[in-house]
């Protein structure tokens, strides 16, 4: 092996190519767009609006429980504002029919 150069296995190259094809496909692009709209905004709101900066307890079970409580609180708050604005039964995007 030459200095400053790393060998990459054939399997790693195949996996990288397969992953690249999945994320650049039309479906992969839609998933990435929806994630950025739906998930990142939720985390930003929890951090900024609710002042959440760190977990109060240690351990996977405790962190999971606190995350669930944060999500429930976020959803209740979101539902409250939706009810107040009279937007119940409306969707952000048209619903697709199941096949």
C-alpha positions in Angstrom: 0.0 0.0 0.0 1.2 3.5 -0.9 1.5 6.2 1.7 -1.5 8.4 1.9 -3.7 6.0 -0.1 -6.3 3.6 1.2 -7.6 0.5 -0.5 -11.4 0.3 -0.8 -12.9 -3.2 -1.1 -14.9 -4.2 -4.1 -17.9 -4.8 -1.9 -17.7 -1.3 -0.5 -17.6 0.2 -4.0 -20.6 -1.8 -5.0 -22.5 -0.8 -1.9 -21.6 2.9 -2.4 -22.8 2.7 -6.0 -26.1 1.0 -5.0 -26.7 3.6 -2.3 -26.0 6.4 -4.7 -28.4 5.1 -7.2 -31.1 4.7 -4.5 -30.8 8.2 -3.1 -30.6 9.9 -6.6 -33.6 8.0 -7.9 -36.9 9.9 -8.2 -38.3 8.0 -5.2 -35.1 8.7 -3.2 -35.3 12.4 -4.0 -38.9 12.5 -2.8 -38.0 10.7 0.5 -35.2 13.2 1.1 -37.4 16.2 0.3 -40.2 14.9 2.6 -37.8 14.2 5.4 -36.3 17.7 5.3 -39.8 19.2 5.4 -41.3 16.9 8.1 -38.5 15.8 10.4 -36.0 18.6 10.5 -38.6 21.2 11.2 -40.0 19.2 14.1 -36.6 19.0 15.8 -36.0 22.7 15.2 -39.3 23.6 16.8 -38.7 21.3 19.8 -35.2 22.9 20.3 -36.1 26.5 19.8 -39.8 26.9 20.8 -39.7 24.4 23.7 -36.1 25.2 24.8 -35.0 21.5 24.7 -31.2 21.3 24.7 -30.3 18.0 26.4 -31.7 14.9 27.9 -32.2 14.9 31.6 -31.6 11.2 32.2 -29.0 8.6 31.1 -29.6 5.3 29.5 -31.3 4.2 26.4 -34.7 3.5 28.0 -34.8 6.9 29.8 -33.8 8.8 26.6 -36.4 6.9 24.6 -39.1 7.7 27.2 -38.1 11.4 27.2 -38.1 11.4 23.4 -41.6 9.9 23.3 -42.9 12.5 25.8 -41.4 15.3 23.7 -43.0 13.9 20.6 -46.4 13.5 22.3 -46.2 17.1 23.6 -45.2 18.4 20.2 -48.1 16.6 18.5 -50.7 17.7 21.1 -49.5 21.3 20.7 -49.6 21.0 16.9 -53.1 19.6 17.1 -54.2 22.4 19.4 -53.1 25.1 17.0 -54.7 23.2 14.1 -58.0 23.0 15.9 -57.8 26.7 16.8 -57.2 27.6 13.2 -60.1 25.4 12.0 -57.8 23.2 9.8 -58.9 19.8 11.0 -59.3 17.3 8.1 -56.9 19.0 5.8 -53.6 17.6 4.6 -50.4 19.2 3.5 -50.2 17.1 0.5 -52.9 15.2 -1.5 -53.3 11.7 -0.1 -52.3 8.9 -2.5 -54.7 6.0 -3.0 -53.4 2.6 -2.0 -53.1 0.0 -4.7 
